Amino acid sequence: MGVVEKVTVSLTQETADFLRDAVEKGGYASPSDVVGEAVREWKERRDLLGYSPEELGDMVREAEGSGTSRFVTMDDLKTEARRLYAAKSTMKR
């Protein structure tokens, strides 16, 4: 862990109660631990996906506007994905 900086945040009463409850039930040692874990998870999600909420919204709208899928069921989609993966694996050899 790097240098620690103290930051003050404002929470709704409901969120503050939820945070205190997590500490009181023994899930966390302190409110700072709860917030620290929440921020780490938030950062991991953002880093993993690499998209802002606005970009994800744009992608959803684009997908919705692209028409219906040629795959009727999830099994159809999985079958096609496996076929493409097998074809790609064969090409690498």
HUNOR-V676018 format. One record per helix or strand. SS is the DSSP state (hx for helix, st for strand). FROM is the first residue (numbers start at 1). LEN is the number of residues. Records with the same first field share a line. If there is no record, write none. Layout:
# HUNOR-V676018
SS: FROM-LEN + FROM-LEN
This chain:
# HUNOR-V676018
hx: 13-12 + 31-19 + 53-13 + 74-19
